[in-house]
Amino acid sequence: MASTNPLALPPTLSPDSLDTLTELTGILGRFRAAIQASNPSSGTGGITGATPLPSGATPSHLGASPGGPGGATLRELSAQTDALKHKIQRARAQTKALPDMERDIEEQEAEIKELEAKIGLQRQVLEGLRERGMKFGTEGEKMDTD
């Protein structure tokens, strides 16, 4: 009999639906490349940071010119981030629908302590059963067989 796990994630909620950094990195990389392409004599164009450009990406491939592929102009920032905003909104709605999301940290920590105490008691019972079993085994089997 197959029963569903009450704590299982909904099928629409996956790591990919929560990953916004990949898209954000791509968008920022295109804008960074466009700014660097428009100011080649100024070095980094006033942009600092340790994140390198995506491998194989050149300003010409990233749409550094207005209307080019990738649209890396500031006017197109809103259009490029719309999908990201919608993804974040969907992920927020899906995570709020998960069980126990309304509980605060103190409630969850109290439940964890209760469960840890219960586990401790279960371990004590199992240890007692193991000791009785070992004692029974050393006394030898006392079954009558006919």
DAKA-V743494 format. One record per residue. N is the residue number from 0. RES is the residue in one letter. PHI is phi in degrees with one decimal (none if undefined). OMEGA is omega in degrees with one decimal (none if undefined). Layout:
BEGIN
N,RES,PHI,OMEGA ; N,RES,PHI,OMEGA
END
This chain:
BEGIN
0,M,none,-177.4 ; 1,A,-90.4,177.3 ; 2,S,-111.7,-179.8 ; 3,T,-83.8,179.2 ; 4,N,-78.6,-178.9 ; 5,P,-67.0,-179.7 ; 6,L,-98.4,-179.5 ; 7,A,-69.0,177.6 ; 8,L,-70.8,174.9 ; 9,P,-62.4,-177.2 ; 10,P,-62.4,179.8 ; 11,T,-82.0,-178.8 ; 12,L,-103.5,-179.1 ; 13,S,-130.0,176.3 ; 14,P,-56.5,179.4 ; 15,D,-66.2,-179.8 ; 16,S,-74.3,178.1 ; 17,L,-99.1,-175.9 ; 18,D,-81.5,177.5 ; 19,T,-107.4,-177.3 ; 20,L,-63.9,-179.3 ; 21,T,-61.9,179.2 ; 22,E,-65.4,-179.3 ; 23,L,-63.0,177.8 ; 24,T,-62.4,178.4 ; 25,G,-63.0,179.7 ; 26,I,-63.2,-179.9 ; 27,L,-65.3,177.6 ; 28,G,-62.8,178.5 ; 29,R,-65.1,179.5 ; 30,F,-68.9,178.2 ; 31,R,-63.6,178.9 ; 32,A,-64.5,179.7 ; 33,A,-65.5,179.4 ; 34,I,-67.3,178.8 ; 35,Q,-65.6,179.8 ; 36,A,-70.5,-179.3 ; 37,S,-79.4,178.9 ; 38,N,-127.3,-175.6 ; 39,P,-67.5,-177.5 ; 40,S,-80.3,-177.0 ; 41,S,-92.4,176.6 ; 42,G,76.3,-177.0 ; 43,T,-89.3,178.0 ; 44,G,69.3,179.1 ; 45,G,82.7,179.9 ; 46,I,-95.3,176.2 ; 47,T,-119.1,178.9 ; 48,G,146.3,-177.4 ; 49,A,-94.7,-177.2 ; 50,T,-78.9,178.2 ; 51,P,-76.9,174.5 ; 52,L,-65.6,177.0 ; 53,P,-57.6,-177.3 ; 54,S,-63.0,179.3 ; 55,G,77.3,-177.4 ; 56,A,-91.9,174.5 ; 57,T,-124.0,-179.0 ; 58,P,-55.8,-179.1 ; 59,S,-68.3,178.5 ; 60,H,-79.4,-174.7 ; 61,L,-96.7,176.2 ; 62,G,74.1,-178.5 ; 63,A,-67.8,179.3 ; 64,S,-89.6,179.3 ; 65,P,-58.2,179.0 ; 66,G,80.2,-179.8 ; 67,G,-76.8,179.4 ; 68,P,-64.9,179.4 ; 69,G,91.7,175.3 ; 70,G,49.3,-176.1 ; 71,A,-98.9,176.0 ; 72,T,-98.3,-178.6 ; 73,L,-64.0,178.3 ; 74,R,-63.9,-176.4 ; 75,E,-93.8,-179.7 ; 76,L,-58.6,-178.8 ; 77,S,-60.7,-179.9 ; 78,A,-64.6,-178.5 ; 79,Q,-73.3,-178.2 ; 80,T,-93.2,179.5 ; 81,D,-58.1,-179.7 ; 82,A,-61.4,178.9 ; 83,L,-66.1,178.1 ; 84,K,-62.4,179.2 ; 85,H,-65.5,178.2 ; 86,K,-63.6,178.6 ; 87,I,-65.4,179.1 ; 88,Q,-63.7,178.0 ; 89,R,-63.8,-179.6 ; 90,A,-64.1,179.0 ; 91,R,-63.3,179.4 ; 92,A,-64.1,-179.4 ; 93,Q,-68.7,179.9 ; 94,T,-72.2,176.5 ; 95,K,-67.7,179.8 ; 96,A,-80.6,179.5 ; 97,L,-68.0,-179.8 ; 98,P,-65.1,175.7 ; 99,D,66.6,178.9 ; 100,M,-72.7,179.6 ; 101,E,-82.3,-178.6 ; 102,R,-77.2,178.4 ; 103,D,-90.5,-174.2 ; 104,I,-63.1,-178.7 ; 105,E,-61.0,178.3 ; 106,E,-62.4,-179.4 ; 107,Q,-66.6,178.6 ; 108,E,-65.5,177.2 ; 109,A,-63.8,178.3 ; 110,E,-64.8,178.7 ; 111,I,-61.7,178.9 ; 112,K,-63.4,177.5 ; 113,E,-61.9,-179.6 ; 114,L,-66.3,177.4 ; 115,E,-64.6,176.9 ; 116,A,-65.2,178.2 ; 117,K,-63.0,177.6 ; 118,I,-62.8,178.1 ; 119,G,-60.4,177.8 ; 120,L,-64.0,178.9 ; 121,Q,-63.4,177.6 ; 122,R,-65.5,177.7 ; 123,Q,-63.7,178.5 ; 124,V,-62.8,179.0 ; 125,L,-62.8,178.3 ; 126,E,-63.8,177.0 ; 127,G,-62.1,177.7 ; 128,L,-64.3,179.4 ; 129,R,-63.7,179.4 ; 130,E,-62.8,177.4 ; 131,R,-63.8,178.2 ; 132,G,-64.5,178.3 ; 133,M,-64.6,179.3 ; 134,K,-65.0,179.1 ; 135,F,-64.0,180.0 ; 136,G,-67.5,-179.3 ; 137,T,-76.4,178.0 ; 138,E,-74.6,-179.0 ; 139,G,89.3,-179.6 ; 140,E,-78.1,-178.2 ; 141,K,-118.1,179.5 ; 142,M,-87.6,174.1 ; 143,D,-91.2,176.6 ; 144,T,-118.2,178.6 ; 145,D,-115.9,none
END
